[in-house]
Structures are given as structure tokens and as C-alpha cells.
Amino acid sequence: MRPRFFALATAAAVLAGASLPASRAVAQDSIYVPLFTYRTGPYAGSGIPVANGMHDYLAMLNERDGGINGVKLNVEECETGYDTKKGVECYESVKGKHPAVINPYSTGITLELIPRAAVDKIPILSMAYGLSASADGNIFPWIFNPPLTYWDGASVFVRYVASKEGGMDKLKGKKLGLLHLDAPYGKEPIPVLQDMAKKYGFQLLLYPVPGKEMQNQGSLWLNVRRDRPDYIYIQGWGAMNPTAVKEAAKVGFPMDHLMGVWWSGGDDDARPAGPGGTGYLSLDFNGVGTDYPVIQDILKYVVDKGKSQVDSKSRVGENLYNRGVFNAMLIAEAIRNAQQLTGKKVVVGEDVRRGFESLNITEARLKEMGAPNFAPPVHLTCADHNGHHAVFVVRWDGTKWVKISDWIEPIKEEVLPLIEQTAKEYAEKNTGWPKRTEPCDKSS
Amino acid sequence: MLYREVGQFKTSYTSDQAIFPILQDRLGIVAIVIAAYLIGLTGGDFLLNAVLIPFLIFSLAAIGLNLLTGYTGLLSLGTGAFMGVGAYACYKLTTYFPNVNILLWVVVSGFFASIVGALFGLPSLRIKGFYLAVATLAAQFFLEWCFIRIPWLFNYNESGAIEVPQREIFGIIVTGPRASAQTRYLVVLTIVAALTWLASNLVHGRIGRMWMAVRDMDIAAELMGIRLLPTKLLAFAVSSYVCGVAGALLVFLWYGGAESTVFDINQSFQILFMVIIGGLGSIIGSYFGAAVIYMMPIVLRAVPGWFGLPLQPATVEHLTFMVVGALIIVFLIAEPHGLARLWQIAKQKLRVWPFPY
């Protein structure tokens, strides 16, 4: 009998507890920056370094400068597990606390939040992920996805191939493969690659990897061996990336003809392939390593003081860690810009949206931040929330990523019309999509 | 003491066969419904949006699966996909006919799910148990493949996701980001309550008895004159209908947009666990199951915050996993027939309390 009563009592307690509101009051003398992160679940491998990078940079600002212009940042992580349901729950729980900006860090969660942003007046920063079309600021005034879209990335891949082959006209008759996760994220580059295939006369081969088969790509690579594509572009995430690199090494695909999108360029994506993975290429827009003053500051003020969650010091400076740092830089600079524009110390979502819209991180400013040549200078306008900035190519040398190319500009004339068109379609399909009423600030 | 039926005489067959024969139960149900509506008028955004709306929707899906697995004894792993059919059907209908009341489409979209469900239920005449589970698994994978691969289903969206347009009823915005949490909660509550009532009547009537006869022993049921194929197909159709409506509600009144991954196999398992924890063959158990599987983690996550414990969210998440897992085992050891059975035992005890002997 006793266990039954215990179980009953527990059940009653759980039901009673469920009705309590689960939010806490936040002091309004700081700027609230929620970070949606995932340190658990199947994508934690990619999620942890990004989360650490974002957190550590903002924590460093608090430690070194006492926040931004004297206002402390109240950084709070919300665990999403890369699960849309939990992401929406996170959003609901932070919404009332006047967040400065939301970083969903998942394309799925971003898609859910895009329509809510304008209603709740909270800007969303989906750094180089999410909906490519949301780069159109006239239709998506609350969404920002700098420094470039997946479409830009795919066009850089084509441009890189052309440069290796000796010119755009040499692309004719070549076979380019796209190995992609069979989900909206993975299929994102297809339309722009198809357009370019028509224009430049290369043949596009698609190799979709179903989400469940991420770690079982053997048969797919048999097809690759049969088709003999000249180059392959990987648009993958999580466990799909290391598997693809390993399989490529196994079938003897030339590594310097295999290129990943920036989300396929984690250290843990290339390392498991062992020596066979040497030479694997990836697009990238943030510097790797710790040779930047800003990373040194993070080490000094945060990691050495034990205020970081990184499990060893050697993981600071990894590609995805530094990407998290860059993401946090964008947040911090937008807040700083918003303070300047509004004259307020404590800024909220509406101000930060204006801060993003006139964001202009020049090379000089990057140097000031201790990150010279760390990332592309980011310049956003009211119409262009992306910037379509340049990226570079990195090569895995067996132990770390090494930059091997200059900054490569995307083929904007391919990408921009597509963005305008899809953004317009999005607004048409969603009846009641609000017209932009937000005024435009002058660029600073 | 209070919960006692002494003096409540049944003077007609109708009152004897009532679902809630005891006055206190009837009053309790009325009180719960009134309270549920009152919460909708007074509750905060987080409570409604992140806790109660999904709880109600998952309860409805669990009821749908319970009709099939709990009442008819047919194990199904395709719940997520059937919910997806409802959601995609509702999306297609409302984009083709934008001026028709969206609630009508939510209710109608369930029929598409029920057609698909009945189709995949066809093998159930020949195969049983785990083998049927595998057949429904095929439905799950096939439908998920359709949601990714047939661009017509998501209107050729570049992102491959479906987005919920804004729809109004009598000038009140019901779907889309501008709809208030209160409105959406009240709409969901009404639909879920209505379908619960329908399901409850079904299982207490002739059809429900047929299902239970098939569940308990299908050969005996056949000998008694119950035709197996129509009965099983009906169970698949009704179950998928309820799941389809739940899927449409999920996307239109909660998420506001969805990728195909929302309806993956994990969703199916989640609903199945709700049914198992709540109690197979019990309507109220579906609510209990949804509460434990969906709401308990949310509450547990908030607990360290109440006490001001400085735990990292990832640690909290790991703890939540462990505690939820442990609690599920505790519940199942305490009562293998699910929370619904515990509830029944509690009621029995209350009836004789405070003089148990």
C-alpha cells in the first residue's frame, strides 16, 4: 500500500506544482541577453563549443569593462536541446524579461520565431543560418542573419571551384555534388545551385542524407564513386559531418575537392577521419586559434578564473568556439550601437533592433575590439539585414584548421534577386504579414 | 467523507449507465471545466502558451492513440505522422480557401488523417502486436518522407516549412502571431473538450465495446459476430482523426509554423509514452500521461530557480532527464496500469475514508 500512497502524493504534488508560474523578476539596471544553447541531445557536439564561445565573450565584457558602457549584461542560457518545442518554451519564458536580442541557434526554432518577432518587438539574430530570405529588411524588419546566407555560401563554393579550374567558363561540363541533410536546412542551397548550374553549364548532383541515416552513408558514397563528381559541397550538421568526411576518406575521394559549409567545419567534424581527413576544406568567416587579443582576454578574464564551462583550455580557439565569440561580438556591438542611437543606458529589444539595422563594424573597429582580421567587416542597412559578406576557405591539416584562401566575395547577382523574390513570396503567403512601419536610422 | 454515494439512488437505466454515476464526480467535472475556462481568462502568457496549450494538445493526441492502442489493442508508432497529415491538410485547405472559418478546417483536416490512417490500418487484419507496430512504423517513415519530398504539401516554400497565416473569426484573430494566448487557449480548450466528450461517448457505447472485445480476444469477438476488419479500420480512422486534429492544433494554435521534423518518430514515441504512463484504455489517463511527460519537465526545470540554486541550464536539463526517468519508473512500479489506475484506487479509498474497514 505504501508505495501507492507515495506515488499518489507525488502525482498530486506534480499536478499542483504545474500551476505555479515559472518566471522570475529581473532587475532592470542590466541588459538581459538570453542565449538559446544546446549542451544536451544529439547535436550537443556542435552546440557546446558555440555556447561556450558566446557565453565567454559576454562574460569577458562583464569582467573586463563592467559590461557595455558601464551597464552589466545579464547573460542567461536556456537549454533547447536543438528541439523546437523546448526552443518555443524558452522563448515564452524569456519574452517577458525584456530581452535585448534572441539567438535561436537552430533553423527550426528560428522559423517558429520569425513571425512572433514583430509582434513581441524582440529582434532575432540568426547568424548565418535560418531563413535566407529574411535578409530582406523591408519585409523582415526584426530578423538579422549576417554575415552571409547559405545561398551566398553556395555561390562562394562555385566561385572557388571556378578559380581552381581556371575561370567561370571552365565550369561547363563539370559535375558538382551537393551532399546535404534531407531537411529544410540541408536543402537550402539547392535553388541557387540549380540556377547557377543552368547559367554556367555544370551538372548538379544531389546526395540527400536522411536525418535518421546520418551515420550510415555507405550506400550514398557508392553512388558518389559511380557518378565521379568533380567537387562535393557538404551542407550538414551534427553527426552527419564526421561521417561524411570519414566515408569520403574511405572511398578515396580527393579531400581537397570536398568542401563543407561553415557549419560543417567544426574541429570534431574533421578529426574523427584521422589522417584520411587531412586536406578537407570548409568555408569559414571567423578566424581560428587563440592568436587574437580578444581571445587572450577571454582566457585571462574568464577561462583562467574558472568562469567558463569549457572542459579544457585547448578547446578555446576552436573553429566553432570562435564562431560563438563572433556571434557574441555582433550582439555586443548592436547593443553598443543602440545605446549610442537612443542615448539610453539600458536598452531593450526595440532599441537593439535599431542598433542592428545601422550596425557598421569596420576593420578599424574590429582591431579596436582586439579582433583584427578575425571576421569580415559587417555592415547592415535597413534594406539589407545580411550584408552578403565575404568568407574564406580553411583546410584541415590533421590537427587544426588553417586558412588557405583570401576573402572570397559571394556572387551577389545570383543571390540578391532570389532573396527579394522569396521574401516577397513569404509575405504574400502569410496573409496579414505586417508592412514595415519601423523608421530607418542613418548608418553610424 | 464528502466523496460518498450514499443516498444517491438510481431510478432509471439512463442514470445507472451514466459515465459519472456519482454526483461528486459530475460536480468535479463541471468545476474543472469552469476552472479551465477561468484560467484562460486570467492566466499569464507563459502559463498558457508554454504549458497549458501544448498540454491540452498532447492530451488530445494521447486520447487519439489511446483509442487505438488502449481500447482496440493495436500498437501504433505512426502517431506523429498522422498528426502531421492533419497539420498539412489544414495548411493546404486554408491556403486554398482562405475565407472559410479556420476552425472548420481544423476539424475537417482530421478526416484526411483518418483516411490515411485507415489505409495504413489495412494490414492490421493480418498482423498483430509488434509486427503491426513495424507496419505503422512504415507509415511514419513514408509520411515523413512525403512531408519533406512533396513540395506541393508546403506550397513550394523555399524553406520547406509550413507557416500559419493569420485567420480571424468574428473579427477576433485566432491564428498567426498576432493571436493572443488567451484566444488560442480558449479555442484549443473548446475543441479538446468537445473531442474528449465525443471519444468518451464512443468508448462507452456499442463501438467502444466492439473495440474492447477485439482487444481482449479477437477470435472470440469474431465468433460473437463482430466483423474484425471494419472494427479495426474504424479504430484506425477514429484514432487518426483525433490525432490529425491534434496535429492541426499543434501547428496552427501553438507553433505557428512547422518543419517536417516536428512530426518525426520521437513525437510518436512521446505520445505513446504518455498513453503508457497515463494508462492504456483510459481517457483521463491520457491527460495524466500528458501532464507527466510534458508538464513535469517544465516544472522540474523551474525548481532550482525557486530556491535560487546557481545551476547551469545544461545541468538542470540533465537532472530533469534523470528525475523524469526515475519518476516514470516509480510510477510504473507503484502501478503498472498507469496513473489512471492510481486515480481509480485513490477514488476507491476516498469512498470509504475515514473508515477503511
Chai-1 contact restraints between the chains, C-beta under 6 A:
chainA,res_idxA,chainB,res_idxB,connection_type,confidence,min_distance_angstrom,max_distance_angstrom,comment,restraint_id
A,P3,B,A334,contact,1.0,0.0,6.0,A-B,restraint_1
A,R4,B,A334,contact,1.0,0.0,6.0,A-B,restraint_2
A,A7,B,F331,contact,1.0,0.0,6.0,A-B,restraint_3
A,A7,B,A334,contact,1.0,0.0,6.0,A-B,restraint_4
A,L8,B,L342,contact,1.0,0.0,6.0,A-B,restraint_5
A,L8,B,A346,contact,1.0,0.0,6.0,A-B,restraint_6
A,V14,B,M296,contact,1.0,0.0,6.0,A-B,restraint_7
A,G17,B,V299,contact,1.0,0.0,6.0,A-B,restraint_8
A,A18,B,M295,contact,1.0,0.0,6.0,A-B,restraint_9
A,A18,B,V299,contact,1.0,0.0,6.0,A-B,restraint_10
A,P21,B,G44,contact,1.0,0.0,6.0,A-B,restraint_11
A,P21,B,L47,contact,1.0,0.0,6.0,A-B,restraint_12
A,A22,B,A302,contact,1.0,0.0,6.0,A-B,restraint_13
A,S23,B,F46,contact,1.0,0.0,6.0,A-B,restraint_14
A,R24,B,G305,contact,1.0,0.0,6.0,A-B,restraint_15
A,R39,B,A314,contact,1.0,0.0,6.0,A-B,restraint_16
A,T40,B,A314,contact,1.0,0.0,6.0,A-B,restraint_17
A,T40,B,E317,contact,1.0,0.0,6.0,A-B,restraint_18
A,E77,B,P313,contact,1.0,0.0,6.0,A-B,restraint_19
A,E79,B,P313,contact,1.0,0.0,6.0,A-B,restraint_20
A,E79,B,A314,contact,1.0,0.0,6.0,A-B,restraint_21
A,E79,B,E317,contact,1.0,0.0,6.0,A-B,restraint_22
A,E89,B,A50,contact,1.0,0.0,6.0,A-B,restraint_23
A,E92,B,F46,contact,1.0,0.0,6.0,A-B,restraint_24
A,E92,B,N49,contact,1.0,0.0,6.0,A-B,restraint_25
A,E92,B,A50,contact,1.0,0.0,6.0,A-B,restraint_26
A,S93,B,F46,contact,1.0,0.0,6.0,A-B,restraint_27
A,G108,B,E259,contact,1.0,0.0,6.0,A-B,restraint_28
A,L111,B,A161,contact,1.0,0.0,6.0,A-B,restraint_29
A,L111,B,G257,contact,1.0,0.0,6.0,A-B,restraint_30
A,E112,B,Y255,contact,1.0,0.0,6.0,A-B,restraint_31
A,E112,B,G257,contact,1.0,0.0,6.0,A-B,restraint_32
A,P115,B,P177,contact,1.0,0.0,6.0,A-B,restraint_33
A,P115,B,G256,contact,1.0,0.0,6.0,A-B,restraint_34
A,R116,B,P177,contact,1.0,0.0,6.0,A-B,restraint_35
A,V119,B,P177,contact,1.0,0.0,6.0,A-B,restraint_36
A,V119,B,R178,contact,1.0,0.0,6.0,A-B,restraint_37
A,L131,B,S159,contact,1.0,0.0,6.0,A-B,restraint_38
A,D182,B,I148,contact,1.0,0.0,6.0,A-B,restraint_39
A,P184,B,S159,contact,1.0,0.0,6.0,A-B,restraint_40
A,P184,B,G160,contact,1.0,0.0,6.0,A-B,restraint_41
A,P184,B,A161,contact,1.0,0.0,6.0,A-B,restraint_42
A,P184,B,E259,contact,1.0,0.0,6.0,A-B,restraint_43
A,K187,B,G160,contact,1.0,0.0,6.0,A-B,restraint_44
A,T422,B,E158,contact,1.0,0.0,6.0,A-B,restraint_45
A,N430,B,E163,contact,1.0,0.0,6.0,A-B,restraint_46
A,N430,B,P165,contact,1.0,0.0,6.0,A-B,restraint_47
A,T431,B,P165,contact,1.0,0.0,6.0,A-B,restraint_48
A,T431,B,Q166,contact,1.0,0.0,6.0,A-B,restraint_49
A,G432,B,Q166,contact,1.0,0.0,6.0,A-B,restraint_50
A,G432,B,G176,contact,1.0,0.0,6.0,A-B,restraint_51
